[in-house]
Amino acid sequence: MERRVVATSLGLVTPVGNTVEDSWSALVAGKSGAARIRRFDPSALDVTFGCEVKGFDALAYLDRKEAKRFDLFCQYAIAATVQAVRAAGLDGGFPSPERSGVLIGSGIGGIGTFEEQCKIFLEQGPGRVSPFFVPMFIPDMAAGLVAMRYGITGPNFCTVSACASSAHAIGEAYRTIQRGDADLMIAGGAEAAITPLAIAGFANMKALSTRNDDPEHASRPFDRTRDGFVLGDGAGIVVLESLEHAERRGAKILVEVAGFGMSADAYHMTQPAPEGRGAQQAMRVALADAAVTVEQITYINAHGTSTPAGDSAETQAVKSVFGPAARKLVFGSTKSMTGHLLGAAGGVEFAVCALVIERGVIPPTINLRTPDPECDLDCAPNHAVERRVDVAMSNSFGFGGHNVSLIAKRFAA
């Protein structure tokens, strides 16, 4: 018999807040995290803004030596994990380290370190490349470092599936517990891809918004005038446990993880399949896995990146899967505020779904000024909505045609 899986805590580092509460308050208030890039001078780039993490203090979570040797995406992952571990009441130790695991995804890993060391290699020669170069930039290192920090010796790996990376991580962590290979998993994702090279690459492929004169209003999912996504950084981590494990240690249960669906478009490197066919398949698989009907879903945290093709394809997919029930739910995009955190997006957005269920408030989709007739579902435009949500879905779709849908529901014993 498959075991029930529950989420017992969250940790967030986002462009709108460095903790769960700060991020949640900003999202409900409709605060944009977009601004001109501060980490480096972006003047030579076609796109000069992004959704950076602001005021982050690595030394609140790491010593100086660690902060120097860990890429920023790993620092964000550790910070979010420390928050989640503390909130779960596990900072005194894990009951069974060999039955606990870590699964943290990243779409790009330490690209900041990669750029820096490539420059050193080209300008100063191979002898000057840091001996920490490889362990600093490989995407699996966040999961490895978290395991080292807490002495966790169970399942440990990294999912890399572009913008679906952390959704895959949470789904696979759910499956790992469900089938009995672990009792507890730390899962989610981290990204720190706001770098000159990454901005240039995304901009040259016409994926980014070019509203340099108005960053706060650049991410506008479902708006007719949307022109691309805004790149964001951060991390979203969740502690998942088997129901028996959580109850045995008296943990607070936030939500039950009920469904996981995944698929491939098998269509194009960057464009979604027509009518969101791959997305449809992932949503249908997740609904079947959760044994819930479309009428039971009250909220979908959309992939909703603010790209012309992506938003319309996802809307079509939801209409196809949900039928008339699509008109009764809120289909909103928190990326209007956080920007697109790439491999960390799914982790952050699953956390949002858990908070929506717990708190009965749905964050808005901001910057919707000129509704697109092809994106005509209720997205809680510009204002949060108070509504009881018992079942929520989170969608994440990545370049390469990777699709993931996760379903969380209110816990009932």
Long-range contacts (C-beta under 8 A, 24 or more apart in sequence): 2-178, 2-179, 3-177, 3-178, 3-179, 3-180, 3-242, 3-243, 3-244, 4-242, 4-243, 4-256, 5-174, 5-177, 5-178, 5-240, 5-241, 5-242, 5-243, 5-256, 5-257, 6-240, 6-241, 6-242, 6-243, 6-246, 6-253, 6-254, 6-255, 6-256, 6-257, 6-411, 7-238, 7-239, 7-240, 7-253, 7-254, 7-255, 7-256, 7-257, 7-354, 7-408, 8-88, 8-239, 8-240, 8-241, 8-246, 8-251, 8-252, 8-253, 8-254, 9-84, 9-85, 9-86, 9-87, 9-88, 9-238, 9-239, 9-251, 9-252, 9-254, 10-83, 10-84, 10-87, 10-236, 10-237, 10-238, 10-239, 10-254, 10-351, 10-354, 10-355, 11-79, 11-80, 11-81, 11-82, 11-83, 11-84, 11-85, 11-87, 11-188, 11-235, 11-236, 11-237, 11-238, 12-80, 12-83, 12-234, 12-235, 12-236, 12-237, 12-348, 12-351, 13-53, 13-56, 13-76, 13-79, 13-80, 13-234, 13-235, 14-53, 14-232, 14-234, 14-236, 14-338, 14-341, 14-348, 15-51, 15-52, 15-53, 15-54, 15-232, 15-233, 15-234, 15-337, 15-338, 15-339, 15-341, 16-51, 16-337, 16-338, 18-53, 18-54, 18-55, 18-56, 18-79, 19-83, 20-83, 20-87, 20-351, 20-355, 23-348, 24-355, 24-359, 26-337, 27-334, 27-337, 27-338, 27-352, 27-363, 28-361, 28-363, 28-384, 29-384, 30-337, 30-363, 30-364, 30-366, 30-382, 30-383, 30-384, 31-337, 32-215, 32-216, 32-217, 32-219, 32-336, 32-337, 32-366, 32-367, 33-232, 33-337, 33-338, 33-339, 34-215, 34-216, 34-218, 34-219, 34-230, 34-339, 35-215, 35-216, 36-212, 36-215, 37-194, 37-199, 39-194, 40-195, 40-196, 42-196, 42-199, 44-196, 45-196, 45-199, 45-200, 45-203, 46-200, 46-203, 46-204, 46-210, 47-199, 47-202, 47-203, 47-208, 47-209, 47-210, 47-212, 48-212, 49-211, 49-212, 49-215, 49-218, 49-230, 50-194, 50-199, 50-230, 50-231, 50-232, 50-233, 50-339, 51-194, 51-219, 51-230, 51-231, 51-232, 51-233, 51-338, 51-339, 51-340, 51-341, 52-194, 52-232, 52-233, 53-233, 53-234, 69-132, 69-136, 70-136, 70-141, 70-145, 71-109, 71-110, 71-112, 71-113, 71-136, 71-137, 71-141, 71-192, 72-110, 72-112, 72-192, 72-233, 73-106, 73-108, 73-109, 73-110, 73-112, 73-142, 73-190, 73-191, 73-192, 73-193, 73-233, 73-235, 74-110, 74-136, 74-141, 74-142, 74-145, 74-190, 75-192, 76-190, 76-191, 76-192, 76-233, 76-234, 76-235, 76-344, 77-104, 77-106, 77-142, 77-145, 77-146, 77-188, 77-189, 77-190, 77-235, 77-237, 78-142, 78-145, 78-146, 78-149, 79-235, 80-188, 80-190, 80-234, 80-235, 80-236, 80-237, 80-347, 81-146, 81-149, 81-186, 81-235, 81-237, 83-237, 84-186, 84-237, 84-238, 84-239, 85-150, 85-186, 85-239, 87-239, 88-239, 88-251, 89-249, 89-251, 90-150, 90-239, 93-150, 94-150, 94-151, 94-152, 94-184, 95-245, 95-249, 96-183, 96-184, 97-150, 97-151, 97-152, 97-153, 97-154, 98-153, 98-154, 99-154, 99-182, 99-183, 99-184, 100-150, 100-152, 100-153, 100-154, 100-182, 100-183, 100-184, 100-185, 100-186, 101-147, 101-152, 101-154, 101-155, 101-156, 101-173, 101-176, 101-181, 101-182, 101-184, 101-185, 101-186, 102-143, 102-144, 102-146, 102-147, 102-152, 102-155, 102-156, 102-185, 102-186, 102-187, 103-143, 103-155, 103-156, 103-157, 103-158, 103-159, 103-169, 103-170, 103-172, 103-173, 103-176, 103-185, 103-186, 103-187, 104-142, 104-143, 104-146, 104-158, 104-166, 104-169, 104-186, 104-187, 104-188, 104-189, 104-190, 104-237, 105-139, 105-158, 105-159, 105-160, 105-161, 105-165, 105-166, 105-167, 105-168, 105-169, 105-188, 105-189, 105-343, 105-344, 105-346, 105-347, 106-139, 106-142, 106-158, 106-160, 106-165, 106-166, 106-189, 106-190, 106-191, 106-343, 106-344, 107-139, 107-160, 107-161, 107-162, 107-163, 107-165, 107-189, 107-191, 107-193, 107-342, 107-343, 107-344, 107-398, 108-139, 108-191, 108-193, 108-198, 108-342, 108-343, 109-137, 109-138, 109-139, 109-141, 109-160, 110-136, 110-137, 110-138, 110-139, 110-141, 110-192, 111-137, 111-192, 111-193, 111-195, 111-197, 111-198, 112-192, 112-195, 113-137, 115-195, 115-196, 115-197, 139-343, 142-190, 146-186, 152-186, 154-181, 154-182, 154-185, 155-181, 155-182, 155-185, 159-189, 160-343, 161-343, 161-398, 161-400, 161-402, 161-404, 162-342, 162-343, 162-398, 162-399, 162-400, 162-402, 163-303, 163-305, 163-340, 163-342, 163-343, 163-345, 163-346, 163-396, 163-397, 163-398, 163-399, 163-402, 164-262, 164-346, 164-396, 164-397, 164-398, 164-402, 164-403, 164-404, 165-189, 165-342, 165-343, 165-344, 165-346, 165-398, 166-190, 166-236, 166-343, 166-344, 166-345, 166-346, 166-347, 166-348, 166-350, 166-396, 167-345, 167-346, 167-347, 167-349, 167-350, 167-394, 167-396, 167-404, 167-405, 167-406, 168-262, 168-346, 168-396, 168-402, 168-404, 169-346, 169-347, 170-238, 170-240, 170-257, 170-260, 170-346, 170-347, 170-350, 170-406, 171-260, 171-262, 171-404, 171-406, 173-240, 174-240, 174-257, 174-260, 174-406, 175-260, 177-240, 177-241, 177-242, 183-241, 183-242, 183-244, 183-245, 184-239, 184-240, 184-241, 184-242, 184-245, 185-239, 185-240, 185-241, 186-237, 186-238, 186-239, 186-240, 187-237, 187-238, 187-239, 187-240, 187-347, 188-235, 188-236, 188-237, 188-238, 188-344, 188-346, 188-347, 188-350, 188-351, 189-235, 189-236, 189-341, 189-343, 189-344, 189-345, 189-346, 189-347, 189-348, 190-234, 190-235, 190-343, 190-344, 190-347, 191-232, 191-233, 191-234, 191-235, 191-341, 191-342, 191-343, 191-344, 191-345, 192-233, 193-231, 193-233, 193-342, 194-231, 194-232, 194-233, 198-231, 199-231, 202-231, 205-270, 207-270, 207-307, 209-306, 216-367, 217-367, 218-306, 218-367, 219-306, 219-335, 219-336, 219-337, 219-339, 219-340, 219-367, 220-306, 220-336, 220-366, 220-367, 220-368, 220-369, 221-302, 221-304, 221-305, 221-306, 221-311, 221-333, 221-335, 221-336, 221-365, 221-367, 221-368, 221-375, 221-379, 222-304, 222-311, 222-315, 222-333, 222-365, 222-368, 222-371, 222-372, 222-375, 222-377, 222-379, 223-306, 223-367, 223-368, 223-369, 223-370, 223-371, 223-372, 223-375, 224-370, 224-371, 224-372, 224-373, 225-369, 225-370, 226-306, 226-307, 226-308, 226-311, 226-372, 227-306, 227-308, 228-306, 228-307, 228-308, 229-305, 229-306, 229-307, 229-335, 229-339, 229-340, 230-306, 230-335, 230-339, 230-340, 231-339, 231-340, 231-342, 232-335, 232-338, 232-339, 232-340, 232-341, 232-342, 232-345, 233-341, 233-344, 234-338, 234-341, 234-344, 234-348, 235-344, 235-347, 235-348, 236-341, 236-344, 236-345, 236-346, 236-347, 236-348, 236-349, 236-350, 236-351, 237-347, 237-351, 238-347, 238-350, 238-351, 238-354, 253-411, 254-354, 254-357, 254-358, 254-411, 255-353, 255-354, 255-357, 255-358, 255-408, 255-409, 255-410, 255-411, 256-408, 256-409, 256-410, 256-411, 256-412, 257-406, 257-407, 257-408, 258-289, 258-290, 258-291, 258-292, 258-391, 258-407, 258-408, 258-409, 259-286, 259-287, 259-288, 259-289, 259-290, 259-291, 259-292, 259-393, 259-405, 259-406, 259-407, 260-285, 260-286, 260-289, 260-404, 260-405, 260-406, 260-407, 261-285, 261-286, 261-287, 261-288, 261-289, 261-403, 261-404, 261-405, 262-402, 262-403, 262-404, 262-405, 263-403, 264-401, 264-402, 264-403, 265-401, 265-403, 266-401, 267-401, 268-401, 269-399, 269-400, 269-401, 270-399, 271-309, 272-309, 272-310, 272-313, 272-314, 272-397, 272-401, 273-313, 273-401, 274-313, 275-313, 275-316, 275-317, 275-320, 276-313, 276-314, 276-315, 276-316, 276-317, 276-318, 276-320, 277-317, 278-397, 278-401, 278-403, 279-303, 279-313, 279-314, 279-317, 279-395, 279-397, 279-403, 279-405, 280-317, 280-320, 280-321, 281-403, 282-395, 282-403, 282-404, 282-405, 283-317, 283-318, 283-321, 283-393, 283-395, 283-405, 284-321, 285-405, 286-393, 286-405, 286-406, 286-407, 287-321, 287-407, 289-407, 290-391, 290-407, 290-409, 292-391, 292-407, 292-409, 294-321, 294-322, 294-323, 294-325, 294-326, 295-325, 295-328, 296-390, 296-391, 297-322, 297-325, 297-329, 297-391, 297-392, 297-393, 297-407, 298-329, 298-330, 298-387, 298-388, 298-389, 298-390, 298-391, 298-392, 299-329, 299-330, 299-332, 299-353, 299-356, 299-362, 299-387, 299-389, 299-392, 299-393, 300-329, 300-330, 300-331, 300-332, 300-392, 300-393, 300-394, 300-395, 301-332, 301-333, 301-334, 301-349, 301-350, 301-352, 301-353, 301-356, 301-392, 301-393, 301-394, 301-395, 302-331, 302-332, 302-333, 302-379, 302-395, 303-333, 303-335, 303-345, 303-395, 303-396, 303-397, 304-332, 304-333, 304-335, 304-336, 304-365, 304-379, 305-333, 305-335, 305-340, 306-333, 306-335, 306-336, 306-340, 310-397, 311-372, 311-375, 312-372, 312-374, 312-375, 314-395, 314-397, 315-374, 315-375, 315-376, 315-377, 316-374, 318-377, 319-377, 326-377, 327-377, 327-378, 329-377, 329-378, 330-362, 330-378, 330-379, 330-380, 330-385, 330-387, 331-377, 331-378, 331-379, 332-362, 332-363, 332-364, 332-365, 332-379, 332-380, 333-365, 333-379, 334-363, 334-365, 336-364, 336-365, 336-366, 336-367, 336-368, 337-363, 337-366, 345-396, 346-394, 346-396, 346-404, 346-406, 349-394, 349-396, 350-394, 350-406, 350-408, 352-394, 353-392, 353-393, 353-394, 353-406, 353-408, 354-408, 356-389, 356-392, 357-389, 357-390, 357-391, 357-392, 357-408, 357-409, 357-410, 360-386, 360-387, 360-388, 360-389, 361-385, 361-386, 361-387, 362-386, 362-387, 362-389
